[in-house]
Amino acid sequence: MLTSVVASTTVASTTVVSTAASSMASATSVVSLTTPIGLPEYGVLAVIALIVLLSAKEILSASDKWNRALNSSLNLGIYPLLVCFVLIVFFQINLVIGP
C-alpha cells in the first residue's frame, strides 16, 4: 500500500513538473542583440568607452596623479576594448567588401 502511494505521488509530481516546464517553455522568448555575422549591435558603446579611457589616460598622464597603478588600471580596460574595436572595424570592412 505504501509503495503504491509513493509511486502515484512520484508520477503525479513528474506530470506537474513536465506541465510546468512545457508552459514555461512556451512563455519564454529570446531576444538577440547580434547582427547576422555575429557583431554586437551596441559596438558604438564599446568605441565610446575606448575613446573615454584613452582620453582619461592621456589627460592623467600629464598630471601629478599619474603612477604605475593608474596606468595598469586604465590598460586593463583599454586592451579588451581595443581588441573589440579592431574586430568591429575588420567585420565592417568585410561586410562592405565581402559577398
N, C-alpha and C positions, 0 to 999 in steps of 0.2 A: 504494500500500500504506500509506504513512504517513498519507495523508488518511483512509483508512478506519479506521485505528486511532484517530486523533483524533476522528473523527465518532462512533465507537462509544463512546469514553470520555465524550464530551460527553453522549450520550444516556443512558448509564449514570449519570452524575453528576446529570443532571436528574431521573431516576427516583428516585434516592436522596434528593435534596432534596425532591421532592414527597411522597415517602412519609414522610419525617421531618416535614415541615410538616403533613401530614394527621394524623399520630399526635400531634403536639404540640397541634394544634387540638382534638382530641377529649379530650385530657388536661387542658386548662385549664378553669377555671370562673371566673365573675365574681361577686364579692360586692359588692352595692350597699349604701352607707351613707346612702341618702337615702329620704325618705318619698315617697309618690306625688306630692306637689306640689313636690318638689324641696328640701325643707328638710333640713339635715343632722341626723341623729339625735343627734349629740353637741353640740347647741346649748347644752346646760347647761354644758358646759366653757367655751364662749365667754363665757357670762354670769358664771361664777365667775371667769374670768380678768379680765373687766371690773371686777368688784367688787374684786378684789385690787389691780389697778392704780389704781383710783380711791381706794381706801383708802391705798395707799402714797403717792399724790400728796398726799392731804390730810394725812397724818402728816408727810411730809417737808417740806411747805411751811411747817410751823410750826417746823422745826428750823433749826440754823445751817448745815446741809449743803446747803440749797436754793440753786440757781443756775439760770441760763437753760439750760445744757446738760442738767441733770437734768430740767427742765421739758419740754424738747423731746424728750428720750428717752422720757419717760412718755407724752407726747402721741402719739408715733409708734406706740405700742401701743394707746392708748386710742381713737383715732379710728376705725380699722378695726373694732375690737370694738364700738364704739358703733353703727356702721352695721349690723353683723350683728345687734345686739340690736334695733334698730328694725325691721329686716326680719323677724326672728323674731316680734316682737310683732304686726306687721302681718299676717303669714301665719297666725298663730294666731287672731287676730280674724276674719280672712277665713274660716278653717276653721269657726269657730263660727257666724258669721252667714251664710256662703255657702250654696250649694245643698246 
